[in-house]
Each structure stands twice: as C-alpha cells, then as structure tokens.
Amino acid sequence: MLKILLSYFKSFSGLSNEIWWLALITLINRAGAMVIPFLSLYLTDSLDFSLQQVGWIMTSYGLGSFLGAWLGGKLSDQIGYYKVILMSLFLTGVSFIVIQYFSSFWSICISFFFLIAIADMARPAFFVALSAYSKPENKTRSLTFIRLAINLGFSVGPALGGAIIASLGYYGLFWVDGITCIMAALVMIKTLHPKKAKIQDKEVVIKNPIAAHNDGIYMLFLLALVLFGFIFVQYFSTIPLYYKEIHNLSEEKIGLLLAMNGALIFLFEMPLITHLEKTSLTKIRNVTIGFILTGISFALFLVTPWVGILIIGMIMATFGEMVAFPFGNAFALERSKKGRQGAYMGLYSMSFSVAHIFGHNSGMQLINYFGYNNTWILMTIIAAIGMFLLYLVKQKLNQEIK
C-alpha cells in the first residue's frame, strides 16, 4: 500500500507552482459546476420543456460554446491568456446568477448561448496558460493534473448538486455556480498575476506560423475529436435521462453515479498517464484506445437491463476519457508549435463546441424518434468511424516524418 501511495504522489513531482495555482483555480470553478450535469433534468422537470425543445436549447449551448472558443483563441493571441481567463470567470459568475430568472423557451436559448460563449472563452486561454507554465517534458502530466482538478470538482459538484436540488430546488445551483466562478477569478488575481508568474515553456514557436486551418493532419485529428465529443456529451444530456426514465434513478442517485466519474479520475488518471508516457504508445494510439473504451460503454447498455451495467458503463467511459483527453490535449499543444497557439487551441476547443451543437440535440431527437437502444447503436458506430480517422492521422504522421 505504501509503495502505491508513493508512486501516486511521485506522479505529481516536477510540476511548476503556477500549474498548482492554475489547478486550484480550476478546482474552485468546477466544484460549483452543478448546473450543467443537471441541465436536461432542470429543463424538463422544472421548466416543463419537451425533449425537442431541450435539444434546441442544447444546440444554442453548443453554438455559444463554438463562438466562445473561437473568440477566446483570437483574444489569447491579441491581449494574452491572463486577461481572457479573468474576464471569462468573472462574467460567467454574474451570468449564472442572472440566468436563473429566465424561463421562456427563447429567453433560455439566448441566455444560455451568451453564458456558454463567455464561459468557453477561457478554454483556449487555459491551454495557452498551461503551455506557458509547464516545461516541455511535463506537458502531458500538467494537462492531466488540470483535468484532475476539473474532475475532483466535478466529483463534488454533482453529488452536492443532487442534495441541493432535493433541499433547495434547482435555483440554488445557479447561485453556487455563479459565486464559485467569481471566487476563482479572485484567487487568480491574487496568485497568477502575469508580473509574478514565471514562464516555464522553453520551446520556440516557429517564426513563420502556419494557419491552423491549413494544417491538414491537425484538421483531420480535430474531425475525429468532434466525433469523440459527439458521443461523449451524451453523458451530460441523454444518459442522465436514460438513468431516470428507463432505470428510474432519482436525482441524488444520478448525481452519485456522475460523481463516480470524477472520483475514478481523481484516483487513477495521474498514475495511469504517468505509466502510459513510459510506454512506446504514441499520443494518437492512446486517443484511439480512449475511443474504443468509450464506444464499448454504449454497447454495454444493449447487453442487459440490469442496473449494475450503468456502473460498468460509467467505468468504461471514464477510463476512455482518462486516456483520450490528456493525450488529445497534448497532441494539440505539440502541434500548435507550428503556428499561433491561441488559434490552434481555439480550433481544438471549437471541435468540442461542434460536438455540443450537434451531439445534445441529435441525441435528444434520436431517443425521441428511435428510442434509447437504437441511439446507443449509432453512438457505437460513430466511435468506430472516429477510430478509423485516427488511423489515417497516424499514417499521415508517419509520412510527414519520412
């Protein structure tokens, strides 16, 4: 046991102080991220929207995310990551507090569009900040550590969120989300002011940068990530409904099941990534493994109506996420050295925004017209297509080296 604990703590060694502060800011922010996992339930239970309406609201969510990721990437290159993150955190906090007072369909669509656009401006900026604060050899572990903070917060958030819904109702979630975003901004002002922060990244960006959209290999990689995001976002929209409608789970049990995702990541992701970095597996190969595991998690829902399969499916999806996201992020950061990092990481963030635009709405429409089982079959097929695209990326990378 002692050896396991020492190995676990050793996986955190060598990370810069700035990365630790960045992780704390992320943890505070994500600990309050209770609205999003319960959004589909809030819209159907509290506001009585239909599945079709929820699907379109999720599409407006995705469009806002797309705009925010693009704008965040542009602004990161123009005014710097620090100002972008700080502005995003503060304005997101205010927006969460205000948005609870909207209840009509169109007001919800418009308000969530702007809320997520403001929130997701920080995503490419966080990647650029992480790259600046991390030594080249620590990039993947630094990314994993930030994800650890995100998922630790996400582990606490849904569990606490379920309890808040049971006692105070859905509106209490908006207040907590807003306050924690503002708290994260205040911590950032105190700890990560650019005049105090040391830049750790010693890698040199080339003088004549390539436009990100002209990098064919990168764009093919992002297309594969769009498909991965398409199936992954179902865990935040259609799958919570599946838990409730098909397996009759309460909000508290759904919160605990979602919290298990964060708990597993907290316990296993850093040691797992540290181990995989020592193997001969490439970043693209690891992302492919993540695809396989996530695809299997959907196929498992077709095997048996036994409620325990939900736990097994969540475990498979979580390990798929643990492998795919850190190495996908690391590949994108590595590739971004060919051009302007903000633009590259903006496109990377936009790939998941596209998944939000189409994934939530398509999932809702699919289960409405074809049922849950046929939807899970399609998600498994999409995972297979994504794996094929990553195979093509790997082949093109081999040709590029030659």
C-alpha positions as CSV (number, residue, x, y, z in Angstrom):
1,M,0.0,0.0,0.0
2,L,2.8,2.4,0.9
3,K,4.5,1.7,-2.4
4,I,1.3,2.5,-4.3
5,L,0.8,5.8,-2.4
6,L,4.4,6.8,-3.0
7,S,4.0,6.0,-6.7
8,Y,0.8,8.1,-6.8
9,F,2.4,11.2,-5.2
10,K,5.5,10.8,-7.3
11,S,3.4,11.3,-10.4
12,F,2.8,14.9,-9.3
13,S,6.5,15.8,-8.9
14,G,8.2,18.4,-11.1
15,L,5.1,20.4,-11.8
16,S,5.6,24.2,-11.5
17,N,4.0,26.3,-8.8
18,E,1.9,28.1,-11.5
19,I,0.4,24.8,-12.6
20,W,-0.6,24.1,-9.0
21,W,-2.3,27.5,-8.7
22,L,-4.0,27.0,-12.1
23,A,-5.3,23.7,-10.8
24,L,-6.7,25.3,-7.6
25,I,-8.5,28.0,-9.7
26,T,-9.9,25.2,-11.9
27,L,-11.0,23.2,-8.8
28,I,-12.8,26.1,-7.2
29,N,-14.5,26.9,-10.5
30,R,-15.5,23.3,-11.3
31,A,-16.6,22.5,-7.7
32,G,-19.5,24.8,-8.4
33,A,-20.3,23.3,-11.8
34,M,-23.6,21.8,-10.8
35,V,-26.0,23.3,-13.3
36,I,-24.6,21.6,-16.5
37,P,-24.9,17.9,-15.4
38,F,-28.5,18.5,-14.3
39,L,-29.4,20.9,-17.2
40,S,-31.5,18.4,-19.1
41,L,-33.4,17.4,-16.0
42,Y,-33.8,21.1,-15.0
43,L,-35.3,22.0,-18.4
44,T,-37.7,19.0,-18.4
45,D,-38.7,18.8,-14.7
46,S,-38.6,22.4,-13.6
47,L,-39.5,24.3,-16.8
48,D,-41.6,21.5,-18.4
49,F,-39.8,21.7,-21.8
50,S,-40.2,18.9,-24.3
51,L,-37.3,16.7,-25.4
52,Q,-37.3,18.5,-28.8
53,Q,-37.1,21.9,-27.0
54,V,-34.3,20.7,-24.8
55,G,-32.5,19.5,-27.9
56,W,-32.6,23.0,-29.4
57,I,-31.6,24.7,-26.2
58,M,-28.6,22.3,-26.1
59,T,-27.8,23.4,-29.7
60,S,-27.8,27.1,-28.6
61,Y,-25.5,26.0,-25.8
62,G,-23.2,24.4,-28.4
63,L,-23.3,27.5,-30.7
64,G,-22.4,29.7,-27.8
65,S,-19.5,27.3,-27.0
66,F,-18.3,27.5,-30.6
67,L,-18.3,31.3,-30.6
68,G,-16.6,31.5,-27.2
69,A,-13.8,29.0,-28.2
70,W,-13.1,31.0,-31.4
71,L,-13.2,34.4,-29.6
72,G,-11.1,33.0,-26.7
73,G,-8.4,31.8,-29.2
74,K,-8.3,35.1,-31.0
75,L,-8.1,37.2,-27.8
76,S,-5.5,35.0,-26.3
77,D,-3.2,35.8,-29.2
78,Q,-4.1,39.5,-29.1
79,I,-4.4,40.5,-25.4
80,G,-3.0,37.4,-23.6
81,Y,-4.4,34.4,-21.8
82,Y,-4.5,36.1,-18.3
83,K,-7.0,38.8,-19.2
84,V,-9.1,36.4,-21.2
85,I,-9.4,33.9,-18.3
86,L,-10.0,36.6,-15.7
87,M,-12.7,38.3,-17.7
88,S,-14.4,34.9,-18.5
89,L,-14.5,33.7,-14.9
90,F,-16.0,37.0,-13.5
91,L,-18.6,37.5,-16.3
92,T,-19.6,33.8,-16.2
93,G,-20.2,34.1,-12.4
94,V,-22.5,37.1,-13.0
95,S,-24.3,35.3,-15.9
96,F,-25.1,32.2,-13.8
97,I,-26.7,34.3,-11.1
98,V,-28.8,36.2,-13.7
99,I,-29.8,33.3,-15.9
100,Q,-32.0,31.6,-13.3
101,Y,-34.6,34.4,-13.7
102,F,-35.3,33.4,-17.4
103,S,-38.0,30.7,-18.0
104,S,-39.4,31.1,-21.6
105,F,-38.0,28.9,-24.4
106,W,-36.4,31.7,-26.4
107,S,-35.0,33.6,-23.4
108,I,-33.4,30.3,-22.2
109,C,-31.9,29.7,-25.7
110,I,-30.5,33.2,-25.9
111,S,-29.2,33.4,-22.3
112,F,-27.5,30.0,-22.4
113,F,-25.9,31.0,-25.8
114,F,-24.3,34.0,-24.2
115,L,-23.5,32.3,-20.9
116,I,-21.6,29.5,-22.6
117,A,-19.9,31.8,-25.1
118,I,-18.5,33.8,-22.1
119,A,-17.5,30.7,-20.2
120,D,-15.8,29.0,-23.1
121,M,-13.7,32.0,-24.0
122,A,-11.4,30.7,-21.2
123,R,-10.9,27.3,-22.6
124,P,-8.2,28.0,-25.3
125,A,-6.7,30.6,-22.9
126,F,-6.3,28.0,-20.2
127,F,-4.4,25.8,-22.7
128,V,-2.1,28.6,-23.6
129,A,-1.5,29.4,-19.9
130,L,-0.8,25.8,-19.2
131,S,1.7,25.6,-22.0
132,A,3.5,28.7,-20.7
133,Y,3.6,27.5,-17.1
134,S,4.8,24.0,-17.9
135,K,8.2,22.6,-19.0
136,P,8.0,20.7,-22.3
137,E,8.7,17.3,-20.7
138,N,5.8,17.9,-18.2
139,K,3.1,19.0,-20.7
140,T,1.0,15.8,-20.7
141,R,1.2,15.4,-16.9
142,S,0.4,19.1,-16.4
143,L,-2.7,18.7,-18.6
144,T,-3.6,15.6,-16.7
145,F,-3.2,17.5,-13.4
146,I,-5.6,20.2,-14.5
147,R,-8.0,17.6,-15.6
148,L,-7.6,16.0,-12.2
149,A,-8.7,19.3,-10.6
150,I,-11.6,19.6,-13.0
151,N,-12.8,16.1,-12.2
152,L,-12.3,16.4,-8.5
153,G,-14.5,19.5,-8.7
154,F,-16.9,17.6,-10.9
155,S,-17.0,14.7,-8.4
156,V,-18.0,17.0,-5.6
157,G,-20.4,19.2,-7.8
158,P,-23.0,16.6,-8.9
159,A,-23.1,14.9,-5.5
160,L,-23.6,18.2,-3.8
161,G,-25.9,19.4,-6.6
162,G,-28.3,16.4,-6.1
163,A,-28.5,17.3,-2.4
164,I,-29.2,21.0,-3.2
165,I,-31.9,20.1,-5.6
166,A,-33.6,17.8,-3.0
167,S,-33.5,20.5,-0.3
168,L,-33.5,24.0,-2.1
169,G,-34.5,23.2,-5.6
170,Y,-32.8,23.8,-8.9
171,Y,-32.3,27.6,-8.4
172,G,-29.8,27.1,-5.6
173,L,-27.4,25.5,-8.2
174,F,-27.2,28.8,-10.2
175,W,-26.2,30.8,-7.1
176,V,-23.4,28.3,-6.2
177,D,-22.1,28.2,-9.8
178,G,-22.0,32.0,-10.0
179,I,-20.3,32.5,-6.7
180,T,-17.6,29.9,-7.3
181,C,-16.8,31.4,-10.7
182,I,-16.2,34.8,-9.1
183,M,-14.2,33.2,-6.3
184,A,-12.0,31.5,-8.9
185,A,-11.4,34.9,-10.5
186,L,-10.4,36.5,-7.2
187,V,-7.9,33.6,-6.5
188,M,-6.4,34.1,-9.9
189,I,-5.9,37.9,-9.3
190,K,-4.1,37.0,-6.0
191,T,-1.9,34.2,-7.3
192,L,-1.3,34.3,-11.0
193,H,-0.7,37.9,-11.9
194,P,1.5,37.9,-15.1
195,K,4.2,40.1,-13.5
196,K,4.7,37.4,-10.8
197,A,4.4,34.3,-13.0
198,K,7.5,32.7,-14.4
199,I,7.2,31.4,-18.0
200,Q,8.4,27.7,-17.9
201,D,8.0,26.8,-21.6
202,K,11.4,26.9,-23.3
203,E,10.1,25.6,-26.7
204,V,10.3,28.0,-29.5
205,V,7.3,28.7,-31.8
206,I,8.4,29.0,-35.4
207,K,8.8,32.5,-36.9
208,N,6.5,31.9,-39.9
209,P,3.5,30.3,-38.3
210,I,1.2,28.0,-40.2
211,A,-2.5,28.9,-40.2
212,A,-4.2,26.2,-38.1
213,H,-6.9,25.6,-40.6
214,N,-4.2,24.9,-43.3
215,D,-2.7,22.1,-41.2
216,G,-4.3,19.0,-42.9
217,I,-3.2,16.5,-40.3
218,Y,-4.4,18.7,-37.4
219,M,-7.8,19.3,-39.1
220,L,-8.3,15.5,-39.6
221,F,-7.4,14.9,-36.0
222,L,-10.0,17.6,-34.9
223,L,-12.6,15.9,-37.0
224,A,-12.0,12.7,-35.1
225,L,-12.3,14.6,-31.9
226,V,-15.6,16.1,-33.0
227,L,-16.9,12.5,-33.3
228,F,-15.5,11.6,-29.9
229,G,-17.1,14.7,-28.4
230,F,-20.4,13.9,-30.1
231,I,-20.7,10.6,-28.2
232,F,-19.1,11.8,-25.0
233,V,-21.6,14.7,-24.5
234,Q,-24.4,12.1,-24.3
235,Y,-23.2,11.5,-20.7
236,F,-24.4,15.1,-19.9
237,S,-27.7,15.1,-21.7
238,T,-29.3,11.9,-22.9
239,I,-27.7,9.4,-20.5
240,P,-29.0,11.2,-17.3
241,L,-32.5,11.0,-18.9
242,Y,-31.8,7.3,-19.6
243,Y,-30.9,6.7,-16.0
244,K,-34.1,8.4,-14.9
245,E,-36.7,7.2,-17.5
246,I,-35.5,3.7,-18.1
247,H,-33.9,2.8,-14.8
248,N,-36.0,5.1,-12.5
249,L,-33.0,6.6,-10.7
250,S,-33.5,9.6,-8.5
251,E,-31.6,12.9,-9.0
252,E,-29.5,12.1,-5.9
253,K,-28.5,8.6,-7.4
254,I,-27.8,10.1,-10.8
255,G,-25.6,12.7,-9.1
256,L,-23.7,10.0,-7.3
257,L,-23.3,8.0,-10.5
258,L,-21.9,11.1,-12.3
259,A,-19.7,11.8,-9.3
260,M,-18.1,8.4,-9.6
261,N,-16.7,9.6,-12.9
262,G,-14.8,12.3,-11.2
263,A,-13.7,10.1,-8.2
264,L,-12.2,7.5,-10.6
265,I,-10.3,10.1,-12.5
266,F,-9.0,11.6,-9.2
267,L,-7.7,8.2,-8.1
268,F,-6.3,6.7,-11.3
269,E,-5.7,9.3,-14.0
270,M,-2.3,10.7,-12.9
271,P,-0.7,7.3,-12.3
272,L,-2.2,5.9,-15.5
273,I,-0.9,8.8,-17.6
274,T,2.5,8.6,-15.9
275,H,2.6,4.9,-16.8
276,L,1.4,5.3,-20.4
277,E,4.0,8.0,-21.0
278,K,6.7,5.5,-20.3
279,T,5.4,3.0,-22.9
280,S,6.0,3.1,-26.6
281,L,2.4,4.0,-27.4
282,T,2.0,7.3,-29.3
283,K,-0.4,10.0,-28.3
284,I,-2.7,9.1,-31.3
285,R,-2.7,5.5,-30.3
286,N,-3.7,6.4,-26.8
287,V,-6.5,8.6,-28.1
288,T,-7.7,5.6,-30.1
289,I,-7.8,3.4,-27.0
290,G,-10.0,6.0,-25.4
291,F,-12.3,5.8,-28.4
292,I,-12.5,2.1,-28.0
293,L,-13.4,2.1,-24.3
294,T,-16.0,4.9,-24.7
295,G,-17.6,3.1,-27.6
296,I,-17.8,-0.1,-25.6
297,S,-19.6,1.8,-22.7
298,F,-22.5,2.5,-25.1
299,A,-22.6,-1.1,-26.4
300,L,-22.9,-2.4,-22.8
301,F,-26.3,-0.7,-22.5
302,L,-27.6,-3.1,-25.1
303,V,-26.4,-6.2,-23.3
304,T,-28.7,-6.4,-20.3
305,P,-31.4,-4.3,-18.4
306,W,-29.5,-5.0,-15.2
307,V,-29.0,-1.7,-13.4
308,G,-25.4,-2.6,-12.5
309,I,-24.5,-2.3,-16.2
310,L,-24.8,1.5,-15.7
311,I,-21.9,1.4,-13.2
312,I,-19.8,-0.8,-15.5
313,G,-20.6,1.5,-18.5
314,M,-19.6,4.6,-16.5
315,I,-16.3,2.9,-15.5
316,M,-15.5,2.1,-19.2
317,A,-16.4,5.6,-20.4
318,T,-14.3,7.2,-17.6
319,F,-11.2,5.2,-18.5
320,G,-11.8,6.1,-22.1
321,E,-12.0,9.7,-21.1
322,M,-8.9,9.4,-18.9
323,V,-6.8,8.1,-21.8
324,A,-8.3,10.1,-24.7
325,F,-8.4,13.7,-23.3
326,P,-4.9,14.1,-21.9
327,F,-3.2,12.7,-24.9
328,G,-5.5,14.5,-27.3
329,N,-4.8,17.8,-25.5
330,A,-1.0,17.0,-25.5
331,F,-1.0,16.3,-29.2
332,A,-2.9,19.6,-29.9
333,L,-0.4,21.6,-27.8
334,E,2.5,19.9,-29.5
335,R,1.1,20.6,-32.9
336,S,0.3,24.2,-32.0
337,K,4.1,25.0,-32.1
338,K,3.7,25.1,-35.8
339,G,1.6,28.3,-35.6
340,R,-0.2,30.7,-33.2
341,Q,-1.0,28.8,-30.1
342,G,-4.2,30.7,-29.4
343,A,-5.6,29.9,-32.9
344,Y,-4.6,26.2,-32.7
345,M,-6.1,25.8,-29.2
346,G,-9.1,27.8,-30.2
347,L,-9.8,25.3,-33.0
348,Y,-9.2,22.5,-30.6
349,S,-11.8,23.9,-28.2
350,M,-14.2,24.6,-31.1
351,S,-14.1,20.9,-32.1
352,F,-15.9,20.1,-28.8
353,S,-18.2,23.1,-29.3
354,V,-19.3,21.5,-32.6
355,A,-19.9,18.3,-30.7
356,H,-22.1,20.3,-28.3
357,I,-24.0,21.9,-31.2
358,F,-24.9,18.6,-32.8
359,G,-24.4,16.0,-30.1
360,H,-27.0,17.1,-27.5
361,N,-29.8,17.9,-30.0
362,S,-29.2,14.9,-32.1
363,G,-29.2,12.6,-29.1
364,M,-32.5,14.1,-27.9
365,Q,-34.1,13.8,-31.3
366,L,-32.8,10.2,-31.8
367,I,-34.2,8.9,-28.5
368,N,-37.4,10.7,-29.2
369,Y,-37.9,9.1,-32.6
370,F,-36.0,5.9,-32.4
371,G,-35.6,5.0,-28.7
372,Y,-32.6,4.6,-26.5
373,N,-31.3,1.3,-27.8
374,N,-31.0,2.5,-31.4
375,T,-29.3,5.6,-30.2
376,W,-26.7,3.6,-28.4
377,I,-26.1,1.5,-31.5
378,L,-25.4,4.7,-33.5
379,M,-23.0,6.0,-30.9
380,T,-21.0,2.8,-31.1
381,I,-20.8,3.1,-34.9
382,I,-19.7,6.7,-34.6
383,A,-16.9,5.6,-32.2
384,A,-15.7,3.1,-34.9
385,I,-15.6,5.9,-37.5
386,G,-13.6,8.1,-35.2
387,M,-11.1,5.3,-34.7
388,F,-10.7,5.0,-38.5
389,L,-10.0,8.7,-38.8
390,L,-7.3,8.5,-36.1
391,Y,-5.7,5.6,-38.1
392,L,-5.5,7.9,-41.1
393,V,-3.9,10.6,-38.9
394,K,-1.3,8.1,-37.7
395,Q,-0.5,7.1,-41.3
396,K,-0.1,10.8,-42.4
397,L,2.1,11.5,-39.4
398,N,4.4,8.6,-40.4
399,Q,4.6,10.0,-43.9
400,E,5.4,13.5,-42.5
401,I,8.3,12.1,-40.6
402,K,9.7,10.4,-43.7
